[in-house]
């Protein structure tokens, strides 16, 4: 696995852990929720560089997407 792929995977794992802890849902449900989000697509797109940001920052983007139905950060 490339370094870029590892960074993406670590970021995704951290976000799923945050979803489990903060939303009190099962790990599989958290995975399904995140994998079906626009945020997940952006993390997996190397062009956005989102995988280089902190997990907390990306999780905040995910929370915004869940609250507003879309990603609200203009920079991505």
PDB file of N, H, CA, C and O in Angstrom:
ATOM      1  N   UNK A   1       0.850  -1.176   0.000  1.00  0.00           N
ATOM      2  CA  UNK A   1       0.000   0.000   0.000  1.00  0.00           C
ATOM      3  C   UNK A   1       0.899   1.244   0.000  1.00  0.00           C
ATOM      4  O   UNK A   1       1.928   1.287   0.674  1.00  0.00           O
ATOM      5  N   UNK A   2       0.493   2.222  -0.751  1.00  0.00           N
ATOM      6  H   UNK A   2      -0.343   2.187  -1.299  1.00  0.00           H
ATOM      7  CA  UNK A   2       1.269   3.463  -0.824  1.00  0.00           C
ATOM      8  C   UNK A   2       1.090   4.279   0.452  1.00  0.00           C
ATOM      9  O   UNK A   2       0.169   4.051   1.237  1.00  0.00           O
ATOM     10  N   UNK A   3       1.982   5.221   0.631  1.00  0.00           N
ATOM     11  H   UNK A   3       2.729   5.407  -0.007  1.00  0.00           H
ATOM     12  CA  UNK A   3       1.880   6.111   1.788  1.00  0.00           C
ATOM     13  C   UNK A   3       0.564   6.894   1.733  1.00  0.00           C
ATOM     14  O   UNK A   3      -0.092   7.095   2.755  1.00  0.00           O
ATOM     15  N   UNK A   4       0.196   7.326   0.544  1.00  0.00           N
ATOM     16  H   UNK A   4       0.729   7.163  -0.286  1.00  0.00           H
ATOM     17  CA  UNK A   4      -1.067   8.056   0.358  1.00  0.00           C
ATOM     18  C   UNK A   4      -2.252   7.175   0.762  1.00  0.00           C
ATOM     19  O   UNK A   4      -3.163   7.632   1.452  1.00  0.00           O
ATOM     20  N   UNK A   5      -2.236   5.935   0.338  1.00  0.00           N
ATOM     21  H   UNK A   5      -1.496   5.563  -0.223  1.00  0.00           H
ATOM     22  CA  UNK A   5      -3.298   4.996   0.689  1.00  0.00           C
ATOM     23  C   UNK A   5      -3.360   4.745   2.188  1.00  0.00           C
ATOM     24  O   UNK A   5      -4.445   4.630   2.758  1.00  0.00           O
ATOM     25  N   UNK A   6      -2.207   4.661   2.820  1.00  0.00           N
ATOM     26  H   UNK A   6      -1.326   4.755   2.357  1.00  0.00           H
ATOM     27  CA  UNK A   6      -2.176   4.470   4.275  1.00  0.00           C
ATOM     28  C   UNK A   6      -2.764   5.665   4.997  1.00  0.00           C
ATOM     29  O   UNK A   6      -3.532   5.505   5.945  1.00  0.00           O
ATOM     30  N   UNK A   7      -2.408   6.867   4.553  1.00  0.00           N
ATOM     31  H   UNK A   7      -1.784   6.998   3.783  1.00  0.00           H
ATOM     32  CA  UNK A   7      -2.943   8.075   5.184  1.00  0.00           C
ATOM     33  C   UNK A   7      -4.462   8.136   5.048  1.00  0.00           C
ATOM     34  O   UNK A   7      -5.162   8.502   5.992  1.00  0.00           O
ATOM     35  N   UNK A   8      -4.963   7.777   3.878  1.00  0.00           N
ATOM     36  H   UNK A   8      -4.394   7.479   3.112  1.00  0.00           H
ATOM     37  CA  UNK A   8      -6.411   7.749   3.664  1.00  0.00           C
ATOM     38  C   UNK A   8      -7.067   6.751   4.610  1.00  0.00           C
ATOM     39  O   UNK A   8      -8.076   7.054   5.245  1.00  0.00           O
ATOM     40  N   UNK A   9      -6.482   5.558   4.698  1.00  0.00           N
ATOM     41  H   UNK A   9      -5.662   5.312   4.181  1.00  0.00           H
ATOM     42  CA  UNK A   9      -7.049   4.508   5.536  1.00  0.00           C
ATOM     43  C   UNK A   9      -7.035   4.902   7.010  1.00  0.00           C
ATOM     44  O   UNK A   9      -8.014   4.665   7.718  1.00  0.00           O
ATOM     45  N   UNK A  10      -5.947   5.497   7.481  1.00  0.00           N
ATOM     46  H   UNK A  10      -5.152   5.689   6.906  1.00  0.00           H
ATOM     47  CA  UNK A  10      -5.875   5.935   8.880  1.00  0.00           C
ATOM     48  C   UNK A  10      -6.927   6.993   9.175  1.00  0.00           C
ATOM     49  O   UNK A  10      -7.580   6.952  10.218  1.00  0.00           O
ATOM     50  N   UNK A  11      -7.088   7.932   8.268  1.00  0.00           N
ATOM     51  H   UNK A  11      -6.557   7.965   7.421  1.00  0.00           H
ATOM     52  CA  UNK A  11      -8.079   8.994   8.440  1.00  0.00           C
ATOM     53  C   UNK A  11      -9.479   8.386   8.513  1.00  0.00           C
ATOM     54  O   UNK A  11     -10.267   8.742   9.389  1.00  0.00           O
ATOM     55  N   UNK A  12      -9.784   7.480   7.604  1.00  0.00           N
ATOM     56  H   UNK A  12      -9.144   7.191   6.892  1.00  0.00           H
ATOM     57  CA  UNK A  12     -11.101   6.842   7.565  1.00  0.00           C
ATOM     58  C   UNK A  12     -11.368   6.057   8.847  1.00  0.00           C
ATOM     59  O   UNK A  12     -12.461   6.134   9.409  1.00  0.00           O
ATOM     60  N   UNK A  13     -10.378   5.309   9.305  1.00  0.00           N
ATOM     61  H   UNK A  13      -9.491   5.246   8.848  1.00  0.00           H
ATOM     62  CA  UNK A  13     -10.538   4.533  10.540  1.00  0.00           C
ATOM     63  C   UNK A  13     -10.814   5.443  11.732  1.00  0.00           C
ATOM     64  O   UNK A  13     -11.685   5.154  12.553  1.00  0.00           O
ATOM     65  N   UNK A  14     -10.069   6.543  11.824  1.00  0.00           N
ATOM     66  H   UNK A  14      -9.362   6.778  11.158  1.00  0.00           H
ATOM     67  CA  UNK A  14     -10.274   7.481  12.929  1.00  0.00           C
ATOM     68  C   UNK A  14     -11.678   8.077  12.909  1.00  0.00           C
ATOM     69  O   UNK A  14     -12.309   8.222  13.956  1.00  0.00           O
ATOM     70  N   UNK A  15     -12.160   8.419  11.735  1.00  0.00           N
ATOM     71  H   UNK A  15     -11.648   8.302  10.885  1.00  0.00           H
ATOM     72  CA  UNK A  15     -13.483   9.026  11.615  1.00  0.00           C
ATOM     73  C   UNK A  15     -14.567   8.018  12.004  1.00  0.00           C
ATOM     74  O   UNK A  15     -15.515   8.370  12.707  1.00  0.00           O
ATOM     75  N   UNK A  16     -14.435   6.788  11.557  1.00  0.00           N
ATOM     76  H   UNK A  16     -13.665   6.503  10.986  1.00  0.00           H
ATOM     77  CA  UNK A  16     -15.414   5.769  11.916  1.00  0.00           C
ATOM     78  C   UNK A  16     -15.424   5.558  13.424  1.00  0.00           C
ATOM     79  O   UNK A  16     -16.489   5.410  14.023  1.00  0.00           O
ATOM     80  N   UNK A  17     -14.254   5.544  14.038  1.00  0.00           N
ATOM     81  H   UNK A  17     -13.389   5.664  13.551  1.00  0.00           H
ATOM     82  CA  UNK A  17     -14.175   5.419  15.507  1.00  0.00           C
ATOM     83  C   UNK A  17     -14.893   6.594  16.178  1.00  0.00           C
ATOM     84  O   UNK A  17     -15.592   6.407  17.174  1.00  0.00           O
ATOM     85  N   UNK A  18     -14.724   7.795  15.639  1.00  0.00           N
ATOM     86  H   UNK A  18     -14.156   7.947  14.830  1.00  0.00           H
ATOM     87  CA  UNK A  18     -15.398   8.969  16.196  1.00  0.00           C
ATOM     88  C   UNK A  18     -16.909   8.851  16.064  1.00  0.00           C
ATOM     89  O   UNK A  18     -17.642   9.205  16.987  1.00  0.00           O
ATOM     90  N   UNK A  19     -17.374   8.363  14.937  1.00  0.00           N
ATOM     91  H   UNK A  19     -16.778   8.076  14.186  1.00  0.00           H
ATOM     92  CA  UNK A  19     -18.805   8.186  14.727  1.00  0.00           C
ATOM     93  C   UNK A  19     -19.361   7.203  15.762  1.00  0.00           C
ATOM     94  O   UNK A  19     -20.403   7.454  16.367  1.00  0.00           O
ATOM     95  N   UNK A  20     -18.663   6.090  15.960  1.00  0.00           N
ATOM     96  H   UNK A  20     -17.817   5.885  15.469  1.00  0.00           H
ATOM     97  CA  UNK A  20     -19.100   5.081  16.927  1.00  0.00           C
ATOM     98  C   UNK A  20     -19.197   5.692  18.322  1.00  0.00           C
ATOM     99  O   UNK A  20     -20.194   5.506  19.019  1.00  0.00           O
ATOM    100  N   UNK A  21     -18.165   6.417  18.720  1.00  0.00           N
ATOM    101  H   UNK A  21     -17.355   6.568  18.154  1.00  0.00           H
ATOM    102  CA  UNK A  21     -18.103   6.976  20.073  1.00  0.00           C
ATOM    103  C   UNK A  21     -19.109   8.097  20.297  1.00  0.00           C
ATOM    104  O   UNK A  21     -19.756   8.155  21.343  1.00  0.00           O
ATOM    105  N   UNK A  22     -19.242   8.982  19.323  1.00  0.00           N
ATOM    106  H   UNK A  22     -18.716   8.935  18.474  1.00  0.00           H
ATOM    107  CA  UNK A  22     -20.076  10.165  19.527  1.00  0.00           C
ATOM    108  C   UNK A  22     -21.547   9.945  19.199  1.00  0.00           C
ATOM    109  O   UNK A  22     -22.410  10.635  19.740  1.00  0.00           O
ATOM    110  N   UNK A  23     -21.841   8.996  18.322  1.00  0.00           N
ATOM    111  H   UNK A  23     -21.140   8.435  17.881  1.00  0.00           H
ATOM    112  CA  UNK A  23     -23.235   8.771  17.944  1.00  0.00           C
ATOM    113  C   UNK A  23     -23.800   7.487  18.542  1.00  0.00           C
ATOM    114  O   UNK A  23     -24.960   7.144  18.310  1.00  0.00           O
ATOM    115  N   UNK A  24     -22.982   6.784  19.305  1.00  0.00           N
ATOM    116  H   UNK A  24     -22.040   7.062  19.494  1.00  0.00           H
ATOM    117  CA  UNK A  24     -23.413   5.566  19.999  1.00  0.00           C
ATOM    118  C   UNK A  24     -24.075   4.567  19.060  1.00  0.00           C
ATOM    119  O   UNK A  24     -25.163   4.061  19.336  1.00  0.00           O
ATOM    120  N   UNK A  25     -23.402   4.293  17.950  1.00  0.00           N
ATOM    121  H   UNK A  25     -22.518   4.704  17.726  1.00  0.00           H
ATOM    122  CA  UNK A  25     -23.915   3.291  17.015  1.00  0.00           C
ATOM    123  C   UNK A  25     -22.862   2.204  16.827  1.00  0.00           C
ATOM    124  O   UNK A  25     -21.692   2.394  17.159  1.00  0.00           O
ATOM    125  N   UNK A  26     -23.286   1.082  16.300  1.00  0.00           N
ATOM    126  H   UNK A  26     -24.237   0.928  16.030  1.00  0.00           H
ATOM    127  CA  UNK A  26     -22.392  -0.049  16.070  1.00  0.00           C
ATOM    128  C   UNK A  26     -21.369   0.298  14.988  1.00  0.00           C
ATOM    129  O   UNK A  26     -21.604   1.153  14.134  1.00  0.00           O
ATOM    130  N   UNK A  27     -20.234  -0.387  15.050  1.00  0.00           N
ATOM    131  H   UNK A  27     -20.042  -1.081  15.744  1.00  0.00           H
ATOM    132  CA  UNK A  27     -19.139  -0.131  14.112  1.00  0.00           C
ATOM    133  C   UNK A  27     -19.586  -0.326  12.661  1.00  0.00           C
ATOM    134  O   UNK A  27     -19.275   0.498  11.801  1.00  0.00           O
ATOM    135  N   UNK A  28     -20.314  -1.410  12.389  1.00  0.00           N
ATOM    136  H   UNK A  28     -20.566  -2.079  13.088  1.00  0.00           H
ATOM    137  CA  UNK A  28     -20.777  -1.674  11.014  1.00  0.00           C
ATOM    138  C   UNK A  28     -21.703  -0.566  10.515  1.00  0.00           C
ATOM    139  O   UNK A  28     -21.632  -0.164   9.353  1.00  0.00           O
ATOM    140  N   UNK A  29     -22.566  -0.077  11.397  1.00  0.00           N
ATOM    141  H   UNK A  29     -22.623  -0.403  12.341  1.00  0.00           H
ATOM    142  CA  UNK A  29     -23.471   1.009  11.022  1.00  0.00           C
ATOM    143  C   UNK A  29     -22.698   2.298  10.752  1.00  0.00           C
ATOM    144  O   UNK A  29     -23.024   3.049   9.833  1.00  0.00           O
ATOM    145  N   UNK A  30     -21.679   2.541  11.557  1.00  0.00           N
ATOM    146  H   UNK A  30     -21.414   1.931  12.304  1.00  0.00           H
ATOM    147  CA  UNK A  30     -20.847   3.726  11.362  1.00  0.00           C
ATOM    148  C   UNK A  30     -20.100   3.641  10.027  1.00  0.00           C
ATOM    149  O   UNK A  30     -19.975   4.631   9.307  1.00  0.00           O
ATOM    150  N   UNK A  31     -19.612   2.452   9.715  1.00  0.00           N
ATOM    151  H   UNK A  31     -19.714   1.647  10.300  1.00  0.00           H
ATOM    152  CA  UNK A  31     -18.934   2.258   8.432  1.00  0.00           C
ATOM    153  C   UNK A  31     -19.889   2.533   7.274  1.00  0.00           C
ATOM    154  O   UNK A  31     -19.539   3.253   6.339  1.00  0.00           O
ATOM    155  N   UNK A  32     -21.079   1.970   7.333  1.00  0.00           N
ATOM    156  H   UNK A  32     -21.363   1.385   8.093  1.00  0.00           H
ATOM    157  CA  UNK A  32     -22.064   2.175   6.264  1.00  0.00           C
ATOM    158  C   UNK A  32     -22.420   3.644   6.123  1.00  0.00           C
ATOM    159  O   UNK A  32     -22.539   4.156   5.010  1.00  0.00           O
ATOM    160  N   UNK A  33     -22.588   4.318   7.244  1.00  0.00           N
ATOM    161  H   UNK A  33     -22.491   3.903   8.149  1.00  0.00           H
ATOM    162  CA  UNK A  33     -22.944   5.737   7.231  1.00  0.00           C
ATOM    163  C   UNK A  33     -21.840   6.564   6.581  1.00  0.00           C
ATOM    164  O   UNK A  33     -22.104   7.402   5.719  1.00  0.00           O
ATOM    165  N   UNK A  34     -20.609   6.322   7.000  1.00  0.00           N
ATOM    166  H   UNK A  34     -20.395   5.641   7.700  1.00  0.00           H
ATOM    167  CA  UNK A  34     -19.506   7.117   6.462  1.00  0.00           C
ATOM    168  C   UNK A  34     -19.203   6.763   5.008  1.00  0.00           C
ATOM    169  O   UNK A  34     -18.973   7.650   4.185  1.00  0.00           O
ATOM    170  N   UNK A  35     -19.203   5.464   4.691  1.00  0.00           N
ATOM    171  H   UNK A  35     -19.390   4.744   5.359  1.00  0.00           H
ATOM    172  CA  UNK A  35     -18.880   5.049   3.323  1.00  0.00           C
ATOM    173  C   UNK A  35     -19.899   5.554   2.307  1.00  0.00           C
ATOM    174  O   UNK A  35     -19.577   5.658   1.123  1.00  0.00           O
ATOM    175  N   UNK A  36     -21.099   5.864   2.729  1.00  0.00           N
ATOM    176  H   UNK A  36     -21.361   5.780   3.691  1.00  0.00           H
ATOM    177  CA  UNK A  36     -22.112   6.366   1.801  1.00  0.00           C
ATOM    178  C   UNK A  36     -22.157   7.897   1.756  1.00  0.00           C
ATOM    179  O   UNK A  36     -23.043   8.473   1.126  1.00  0.00           O
ATOM    180  N   UNK A  37     -21.214   8.546   2.414  1.00  0.00           N
ATOM    181  H   UNK A  37     -20.493   8.077   2.926  1.00  0.00           H
ATOM    182  CA  UNK A  37     -21.211  10.016   2.469  1.00  0.00           C
ATOM    183  C   UNK A  37     -20.353  10.641   1.371  1.00  0.00           C
ATOM    184  O   UNK A  37     -19.474  10.000   0.796  1.00  0.00           O
ATOM    185  N   UNK A  38     -20.635  11.900   1.103  1.00  0.00           N
ATOM    186  H   UNK A  38     -21.350  12.421   1.570  1.00  0.00           H
ATOM    187  CA  UNK A  38     -19.808  12.676   0.183  1.00  0.00           C
ATOM    188  C   UNK A  38     -18.425  12.894   0.777  1.00  0.00           C
ATOM    189  O   UNK A  38     -17.434  12.943   0.048  1.00  0.00           O
ATOM    190  N   UNK A  39     -18.355  13.024   2.090  1.00  0.00           N
ATOM    191  H   UNK A  39     -19.160  12.984   2.682  1.00  0.00           H
ATOM    192  CA  UNK A  39     -17.078  13.241   2.764  1.00  0.00           C
ATOM    193  C   UNK A  39     -16.133  12.079   2.481  1.00  0.00           C
ATOM    194  O   UNK A  39     -14.952  12.291   2.207  1.00  0.00           O
ATOM    195  N   UNK A  40     -16.643  10.862   2.545  1.00  0.00           N
ATOM    196  H   UNK A  40     -17.603  10.690   2.767  1.00  0.00           H
ATOM    197  CA  UNK A  40     -15.827   9.683   2.246  1.00  0.00           C
ATOM    198  C   UNK A  40     -15.271   9.774   0.822  1.00  0.00           C
ATOM    199  O   UNK A  40     -14.095   9.491   0.592  1.00  0.00           O
ATOM    200  N   UNK A  41     -16.109  10.164  -0.116  1.00  0.00           N
ATOM    201  H   UNK A  41     -17.064  10.394   0.071  1.00  0.00           H
ATOM    202  CA  UNK A  41     -15.656  10.307  -1.507  1.00  0.00           C
ATOM    203  C   UNK A  41     -14.541  11.331  -1.620  1.00  0.00           C
ATOM    204  O   UNK A  41     -13.587  11.136  -2.373  1.00  0.00           O
ATOM    205  N   UNK A  42     -14.659  12.418  -0.875  1.00  0.00           N
ATOM    206  H   UNK A  42     -15.434  12.576  -0.263  1.00  0.00           H
ATOM    207  CA  UNK A  42     -13.646  13.471  -0.918  1.00  0.00           C
ATOM    208  C   UNK A  42     -12.335  13.018  -0.273  1.00  0.00           C
ATOM    209  O   UNK A  42     -11.253  13.363  -0.749  1.00  0.00           O
ATOM    210  N   UNK A  43     -12.434  12.247   0.807  1.00  0.00           N
ATOM    211  H   UNK A  43     -13.312  11.967   1.194  1.00  0.00           H
ATOM    212  CA  UNK A  43     -11.224  11.722   1.460  1.00  0.00           C
ATOM    213  C   UNK A  43     -10.484  10.790   0.502  1.00  0.00           C
ATOM    214  O   UNK A  43      -9.253  10.781   0.471  1.00  0.00           O
ATOM    215  N   UNK A  44     -11.220  10.018  -0.266  1.00  0.00           N
ATOM    216  H   UNK A  44     -12.220  10.026  -0.241  1.00  0.00           H
ATOM    217  CA  UNK A  44     -10.616   9.069  -1.208  1.00  0.00           C
ATOM    218  C   UNK A  44     -10.161   9.706  -2.513  1.00  0.00           C
ATOM    219  O   UNK A  44      -9.561   9.030  -3.349  1.00  0.00           O
ATOM    220  N   UNK A  45     -10.428  10.967  -2.701  1.00  0.00           N
ATOM    221  H   UNK A  45     -10.915  11.516  -2.023  1.00  0.00           H
ATOM    222  CA  UNK A  45     -10.006  11.671  -3.909  1.00  0.00           C
ATOM    223  C   UNK A  45      -8.698  12.403  -3.610  1.00  0.00           C
ATOM    224  O   UNK A  45      -8.710  13.413  -2.907  1.00  0.00           O
ATOM    225  N   UNK A  46      -7.581  11.917  -4.126  1.00  0.00           N
ATOM    226  H   UNK A  46      -7.571  11.097  -4.698  1.00  0.00           H
ATOM    227  CA  UNK A  46      -6.290  12.549  -3.825  1.00  0.00           C
ATOM    228  C   UNK A  46      -6.219  14.014  -4.260  1.00  0.00           C
ATOM    229  O   UNK A  46      -5.427  14.788  -3.721  1.00  0.00           O
ATOM    230  N   UNK A  47      -7.036  14.386  -5.220  1.00  0.00           N
ATOM    231  H   UNK A  47      -7.679  13.758  -5.658  1.00  0.00           H
ATOM    232  CA  UNK A  47      -7.037  15.775  -5.708  1.00  0.00           C
ATOM    233  C   UNK A  47      -7.482  16.770  -4.632  1.00  0.00           C
ATOM    234  O   UNK A  47      -7.036  17.917  -4.628  1.00  0.00           O
ATOM    235  N   UNK A  48      -8.353  16.338  -3.727  1.00  0.00           N
ATOM    236  H   UNK A  48      -8.716  15.406  -3.731  1.00  0.00           H
ATOM    237  CA  UNK A  48      -8.841  17.254  -2.689  1.00  0.00           C
ATOM    238  C   UNK A  48      -7.802  17.472  -1.596  1.00  0.00           C
ATOM    239  O   UNK A  48      -7.779  18.526  -0.959  1.00  0.00           O
ATOM    240  N   UNK A  49      -6.939  16.472  -1.376  1.00  0.00           N
ATOM    241  H   UNK A  49      -6.958  15.616  -1.893  1.00  0.00           H
ATOM    242  CA  UNK A  49      -5.953  16.564  -0.305  1.00  0.00           C
ATOM    243  C   UNK A  49      -6.569  16.448   1.079  1.00  0.00           C
ATOM    244  O   UNK A  49      -5.892  16.678   2.081  1.00  0.00           O
ATOM    245  N   UNK A  50      -7.843  16.095   1.143  1.00  0.00           N
ATOM    246  H   UNK A  50      -8.393  15.909   0.329  1.00  0.00           H
ATOM    247  CA  UNK A  50      -8.541  16.033   2.421  1.00  0.00           C
ATOM    248  C   UNK A  50      -7.951  14.972   3.343  1.00  0.00           C
ATOM    249  O   UNK A  50      -8.003  15.112   4.565  1.00  0.00           O
ATOM    250  N   UNK A  51      -7.397  13.924   2.768  1.00  0.00           N
ATOM    251  H   UNK A  51      -7.355  13.811   1.775  1.00  0.00           H
ATOM    252  CA  UNK A  51      -6.793  12.865   3.571  1.00  0.00           C
ATOM    253  C   UNK A  51      -5.571  13.361   4.353  1.00  0.00           C
ATOM    254  O   UNK A  51      -5.123  12.697   5.287  1.00  0.00           O
ATOM    255  N   UNK A  52      -5.041  14.509   3.979  1.00  0.00           N
ATOM    256  H   UNK A  52      -5.405  15.049   3.219  1.00  0.00           H
ATOM    257  CA  UNK A  52      -3.880  15.093   4.672  1.00  0.00           C
ATOM    258  C   UNK A  52      -4.282  15.912   5.894  1.00  0.00           C
ATOM    259  O   UNK A  52      -3.435  16.256   6.719  1.00  0.00           O
ATOM    260  N   UNK A  53      -5.554  16.219   6.012  1.00  0.00           N
ATOM    261  H   UNK A  53      -6.242  15.940   5.342  1.00  0.00           H
ATOM    262  CA  UNK A  53      -6.056  17.004   7.147  1.00  0.00           C
ATOM    263  C   UNK A  53      -6.216  16.107   8.369  1.00  0.00           C
ATOM    264  O   UNK A  53      -6.164  14.882   8.262  1.00  0.00           O
ATOM    265  N   UNK A  54      -6.407  16.716   9.509  1.00  0.00           N
ATOM    266  H   UNK A  54      -6.450  17.711   9.596  1.00  0.00           H
ATOM    267  CA  UNK A  54      -6.603  15.938  10.731  1.00  0.00           C
ATOM    268  C   UNK A  54      -7.940  15.211  10.679  1.00  0.00           C
ATOM    269  O   UNK A  54      -8.879  15.652  10.017  1.00  0.00           O
ATOM    270  N   UNK A  55      -8.005  14.099  11.382  1.00  0.00           N
ATOM    271  H   UNK A  55      -7.242  13.741  11.919  1.00  0.00           H
ATOM    272  CA  UNK A  55      -9.248  13.331  11.453  1.00  0.00           C
ATOM    273  C   UNK A  55     -10.371  14.162  12.061  1.00  0.00           C
ATOM    274  O   UNK A  55     -11.524  14.058  11.642  1.00  0.00           O
ATOM    275  N   UNK A  56     -10.032  14.986  13.048  1.00  0.00           N
ATOM    276  H   UNK A  56      -9.096  15.070  13.388  1.00  0.00           H
ATOM    277  CA  UNK A  56     -11.044  15.842  13.680  1.00  0.00           C
ATOM    278  C   UNK A  56     -11.634  16.829  12.683  1.00  0.00           C
ATOM    279  O   UNK A  56     -12.842  17.068  12.682  1.00  0.00           O
ATOM    280  N   UNK A  57     -10.793  17.396  11.843  1.00  0.00           N
ATOM    281  H   UNK A  57      -9.812  17.201  11.843  1.00  0.00           H
ATOM    282  CA  UNK A  57     -11.253  18.341  10.828  1.00  0.00           C
ATOM    283  C   UNK A  57     -12.200  17.643   9.842  1.00  0.00           C
ATOM    284  O   UNK A  57     -13.263  18.168   9.511  1.00  0.00           O
ATOM    285  N   UNK A  58     -11.800  16.463   9.382  1.00  0.00           N
ATOM    286  H   UNK A  58     -10.937  16.037   9.651  1.00  0.00           H
ATOM    287  CA  UNK A  58     -12.619  15.727   8.423  1.00  0.00           C
ATOM    288  C   UNK A  58     -13.921  15.269   9.084  1.00  0.00           C
ATOM    289  O   UNK A  58     -14.976  15.273   8.451  1.00  0.00           O
ATOM    290  N   UNK A  59     -13.845  14.876  10.349  1.00  0.00           N
ATOM    291  H   UNK A  59     -12.987  14.872  10.864  1.00  0.00           H
ATOM    292  CA  UNK A  59     -15.054  14.474  11.066  1.00  0.00           C
ATOM    293  C   UNK A  59     -16.025  15.650  11.181  1.00  0.00           C
ATOM    294  O   UNK A  59     -17.236  15.459  11.075  1.00  0.00           O
ATOM    295  N   UNK A  60     -15.516  16.846  11.394  1.00  0.00           N
ATOM    296  H   UNK A  60     -14.532  17.001  11.480  1.00  0.00           H
ATOM    297  CA  UNK A  60     -16.368  18.039  11.459  1.00  0.00           C
ATOM    298  C   UNK A  60     -17.066  18.271  10.108  1.00  0.00           C
ATOM    299  O   UNK A  60     -18.232  18.663  10.066  1.00  0.00           O
ATOM    300  N   UNK A  61     -16.358  18.031   9.030  1.00  0.00           N
ATOM    301  H   UNK A  61     -15.410  17.712   9.064  1.00  0.00           H
ATOM    302  CA  UNK A  61     -16.968  18.145   7.697  1.00  0.00           C
ATOM    303  C   UNK A  61     -18.079  17.107   7.551  1.00  0.00           C
ATOM    304  O   UNK A  61     -19.160  17.403   7.041  1.00  0.00           O
ATOM    305  N   UNK A  62     -17.798  15.896   8.005  1.00  0.00           N
ATOM    306  H   UNK A  62     -16.921  15.656   8.419  1.00  0.00           H
ATOM    307  CA  UNK A  62     -18.809  14.833   7.957  1.00  0.00           C
ATOM    308  C   UNK A  62     -20.036  15.211   8.782  1.00  0.00           C
ATOM    309  O   UNK A  62     -21.165  15.011   8.336  1.00  0.00           O
ATOM    310  N   UNK A  63     -19.825  15.753   9.979  1.00  0.00           N
ATOM    311  H   UNK A  63     -18.907  15.915  10.342  1.00  0.00           H
ATOM    312  CA  UNK A  63     -20.948  16.168  10.818  1.00  0.00           C
ATOM    313  C   UNK A  63     -21.778  17.240  10.122  1.00  0.00           C
ATOM    314  O   UNK A  63     -23.008  17.196  10.160  1.00  0.00           O
ATOM    315  N   UNK A  64     -21.114  18.201   9.487  1.00  0.00           N
ATOM    316  H   UNK A  64     -20.115  18.237   9.456  1.00  0.00           H
ATOM    317  CA  UNK A  64     -21.840  19.226   8.736  1.00  0.00           C
ATOM    318  C   UNK A  64     -22.672  18.597   7.623  1.00  0.00           C
ATOM    319  O   UNK A  64     -23.819  18.981   7.396  1.00  0.00           O
ATOM    320  N   UNK A  65     -22.084  17.635   6.940  1.00  0.00           N
ATOM    321  H   UNK A  65     -21.152  17.323   7.124  1.00  0.00           H
ATOM    322  CA  UNK A  65     -22.819  16.959   5.872  1.00  0.00           C
ATOM    323  C   UNK A  65     -24.058  16.262   6.427  1.00  0.00           C
ATOM    324  O   UNK A  65     -25.127  16.315   5.818  1.00  0.00           O
ATOM    325  N   UNK A  66     -23.921  15.618   7.562  1.00  0.00           N
ATOM    326  H   UNK A  66     -23.053  15.574   8.057  1.00  0.00           H
ATOM    327  CA  UNK A  66     -25.062  14.933   8.173  1.00  0.00           C
ATOM    328  C   UNK A  66     -26.128  15.933   8.645  1.00  0.00           C
ATOM    329  O   UNK A  66     -27.324  15.661   8.541  1.00  0.00           O
ATOM    330  N   UNK A  67     -25.696  17.074   9.157  1.00  0.00           N
ATOM    331  H   UNK A  67     -24.725  17.295   9.242  1.00  0.00           H
ATOM    332  CA  UNK A  67     -26.640  18.075   9.664  1.00  0.00           C
ATOM    333  C   UNK A  67     -27.330  18.866   8.564  1.00  0.00           C
ATOM    334  O   UNK A  67     -28.506  19.205   8.689  1.00  0.00           O
ATOM    335  N   UNK A  68     -26.607  19.163   7.486  1.00  0.00           N
ATOM    336  H   UNK A  68     -25.651  18.887   7.385  1.00  0.00           H
ATOM    337  CA  UNK A  68     -27.133  20.030   6.437  1.00  0.00           C
ATOM    338  C   UNK A  68     -27.462  19.294   5.134  1.00  0.00           C
ATOM    339  O   UNK A  68     -28.008  19.891   4.206  1.00  0.00           O
ATOM    340  N   UNK A  69     -27.133  18.012   5.062  1.00  0.00           N
ATOM    341  H   UNK A  69     -26.689  17.527   5.816  1.00  0.00           H
ATOM    342  CA  UNK A  69     -27.420  17.235   3.870  1.00  0.00           C
ATOM    343  C   UNK A  69     -26.431  17.420   2.745  1.00  0.00           C
ATOM    344  O   UNK A  69     -26.618  16.888   1.651  1.00  0.00           O
ATOM    345  N   UNK A  70     -25.378  18.173   3.008  1.00  0.00           N
ATOM    346  H   UNK A  70     -25.227  18.606   3.897  1.00  0.00           H
ATOM    347  CA  UNK A  70     -24.337  18.398   1.998  1.00  0.00           C
ATOM    348  C   UNK A  70     -23.090  18.918   2.700  1.00  0.00           C
ATOM    349  O   UNK A  70     -23.143  19.331   3.859  1.00  0.00           O
ATOM    350  N   UNK A  71     -21.981  18.893   1.995  1.00  0.00           N
ATOM    351  H   UNK A  71     -21.938  18.558   1.054  1.00  0.00           H
ATOM    352  CA  UNK A  71     -20.741  19.457   2.511  1.00  0.00           C
ATOM    353  C   UNK A  71     -20.840  20.962   2.392  1.00  0.00           C
ATOM    354  O   UNK A  71     -21.185  21.478   1.330  1.00  0.00           O
ATOM    355  N   UNK A  72     -20.541  21.674   3.470  1.00  0.00           N
ATOM    356  H   UNK A  72     -20.260  21.254   4.333  1.00  0.00           H
ATOM    357  CA  UNK A  72     -20.700  23.129   3.452  1.00  0.00           C
ATOM    358  C   UNK A  72     -19.375  23.881   3.375  1.00  0.00           C
ATOM    359  O   UNK A  72     -19.381  25.098   3.189  1.00  0.00           O
ATOM    360  N   UNK A  73     -18.229  23.191   3.513  1.00  0.00           N
ATOM    361  H   UNK A  73     -18.224  22.202   3.664  1.00  0.00           H
ATOM    362  CA  UNK A  73     -16.937  23.871   3.405  1.00  0.00           C
ATOM    363  C   UNK A  73     -16.673  24.224   1.948  1.00  0.00           C
ATOM    364  O   UNK A  73     -16.727  23.362   1.070  1.00  0.00           O
ATOM    365  N   UNK A  74     -16.393  25.469   1.705  1.00  0.00           N
ATOM    366  H   UNK A  74     -16.349  26.169   2.418  1.00  0.00           H
ATOM    367  CA  UNK A  74     -16.192  25.953   0.344  1.00  0.00           C
ATOM    368  C   UNK A  74     -14.868  25.486  -0.253  1.00  0.00           C
ATOM    369  O   UNK A  74     -14.735  25.405  -1.474  1.00  0.00           O
ATOM    370  N   UNK A  75     -13.882  25.177   0.602  1.00  0.00           N
ATOM    371  H   UNK A  75     -13.989  25.243   1.594  1.00  0.00           H
ATOM    372  CA  UNK A  75     -12.554  24.891   0.090  1.00  0.00           C
ATOM    373  C   UNK A  75     -12.408  23.491  -0.512  1.00  0.00           C
ATOM    374  O   UNK A  75     -11.363  23.185  -1.085  1.00  0.00           O
ATOM    375  N   UNK A  76     -13.430  22.633  -0.396  1.00  0.00           N
ATOM    376  H   UNK A  76     -14.279  22.882   0.069  1.00  0.00           H
ATOM    377  CA  UNK A  76     -13.275  21.296  -0.996  1.00  0.00           C
ATOM    378  C   UNK A  76     -14.354  21.016  -2.009  1.00  0.00           C
ATOM    379  O   UNK A  76     -14.374  19.941  -2.608  1.00  0.00           O
TER     380      UNK A  76
END
